[in-house]
Amino acid sequence: MKFSKLDLLTLLISLFLFSSCKDSSTVGLDIDPGNAVTGTLLDDEPITSSTLTDIPTSTYAVGTGLARYPLGQMNDPVFGKTEASLALSVNLPGGAYSFGENVTIDSAILVMRYERATVNHFYGDSTARYNITVNQLTDNLSAGTSFLSTKEYAAGDQLGTFLAAIKPNSRVNITEITTGGPDSVKSKAPQLRIKLDKTMIQNKIASLDSATLSTNAKFNASFKGLKVSATVPSGSKGGIMFLDFVTDSSGVEIYYKKQNATTSTAIDTVVARFPIVTTTNAVAATVKHDYSGTPVQTQLDNPATQYQVTYLQALGGIRNKLSFPTLKDLTTKLGSKVVINKADLVIDVSDNTDADFAAPLRLALYRNDIAGQRQLLPDNNPYNQSEGTGDVRAFPIPGWGVYDALKKTYTFTITNYVQDIVDGKTIDYGTFLAPVSVTAENSISSAESTLSPRVTSAARGIIGSFNNTNNDKIRLNIYYIKTGV
């Protein structure tokens, strides 16, 4: 491989500077002079920004295979109405199942465990009351092949309702039935429990013949699954809860009486648990956004206008397109080729006054290539030697895109990306910001790409633009040295 002298100089300087840098979020702010990055600071490069919908495709914004599943409704004066519903395949308890003769259903409950492994398990007004309805799907969900988050699922008979506030942080006490022994009360992880119509369950599940209950495929062809929807009263802000269908902890519990197997005069009360779990069959989320009459809709209708603020929303909602219109001409502007010592994109949160709709914990930053495909920036695309992919200059940067609640900013170190644009090696086809899910305070799940607007977070944000007169700005802090060539 042939390297020019300038390329080698760039690489050596970048490696030296990165090894000594401790906190990328301090660039352009008040920092210890002993830790300051050397070079001339350029902080007035113009940035255009626009609010765009994050259009789902077959690759992005899918509604299945998720780490957590959204359910709820949010009413936001800035972002309008957002609704998230679920389509659930119900599976047999193990292999073939038999209810036996003369079955009488005591009760049936849809159990959906709240997702607890992350900081994303609820977003919105925790005091809101939710009206949740459960209907039977019209079509067999398990036979589906496409599960975009915009897909809606037809449903018929209503099987159950729930009207109350939810408690995603509270454990519940459940009476467990023990055949041949005393029942016991056990504390269970936080879960949503919705009572289902026992006559409907009797007719639609318990009365099925042994052939239909012999395999999941036959059972799903008959009992096609459940649709779960949620609304909040008019005037309520509402929120989005996140549910766990990855572990074997959600499903339909059917409590019924049957004749004892050994004593003809004895009646047993038993429970059959029909699991809802993604490892066995399909679970899918549907998300609908309605921005009518909102500031967001105004910007969507006028993408060329530069506003004081722009908007971001998870759940496959809103992203930001950034452009650096004069960055490619920096060499001409400065009259010399330059080495970029450090370049930080700093984004100010403009409005975070609504405690129920807090700023996203982390933002993703990616670019488009010439074909309009999403690509990682070189600074966030570590080289993979075995696959020969990535960028050898990529360097792990702690806090990349993490919300700093004290400064109310996000910071992205994009030194290599800026250098490539300045040198003409990369063309700016658009750089994009979008909220991304996290599994801990600052970590992105390894299963969730920063390129994908998966519907596993509900956070939204308002950020300042380059021309914001309140100084809540988006800005690019560039430290450079002239090479004289």
Sequence and secondary structure as in RCSB ss.txt:
>XXXX:A:sequence
MKFSKLDLLTLLISLFLFSSCKDSSTVGLDIDPGNAVTGTLLDDEPITSSTLTDIPTSTYAVGTGLARYPLGQMN
DPVFGKTEASLALSVNLPGGAYSFGENVTIDSAILVMRYERATVNHFYGDSTARYNITVNQLTDNLSAGTSFLST
KEYAAGDQLGTFLAAIKPNSRVNITEITTGGPDSVKSKAPQLRIKLDKTMIQNKIASLDSATLSTNAKFNASFKG
LKVSATVPSGSKGGIMFLDFVTDSSGVEIYYKKQNATTSTAIDTVVARFPIVTTTNAVAATVKHDYSGTPVQTQL
DNPATQYQVTYLQALGGIRNKLSFPTLKDLTTKLGSKVVINKADLVIDVSDNTDADFAAPLRLALYRNDIAGQRQ
LLPDNNPYNQSEGTGDVRAFPIPGWGVYDALKKTYTFTITNYVQDIVDGKTIDYGTFLAPVSVTAENSISSAEST
LSPRVTSAARGIIGSFNNTNNDKIRLNIYYIKTGV
>XXXX:A:secstr
    HHHHHHHHHHHHHHHH   GGGTTSS  GGG   SEEE     EEEEEE    SSSSBSSS SSEEEEEEE
ETTTEEEEEEEEE    SSS     SS EEEEEEEEEEE  SSS SEEE TT EEEEEEEEESS GGG    BTT
    EEEEEEEEEEE  TT  EEEEE  TTS  EEEEE SEEEEEE HHHHIIIIIT  TTTTS HHHHHHHS  
EEEEEE  TT  EEEEEEE SSTT EEEEEEEEE SS TT EEEEEEEEE  TTTS EEEEEEEE TTSHHHHHH
H TTS  SEEEEETTTTEEEEEE TTGGGHHHHHTS EEEEEEEEEEEB     TTS   SBEEEEEE TTS EE
E GGG B BTTTTBSBTT    TTTTB BTTTTEEEEE HHHHHHHHTTSS  S EEEEE   SSSS   TTS T
T   SS   EEEEE TT TTS  EEEEEEEEE   
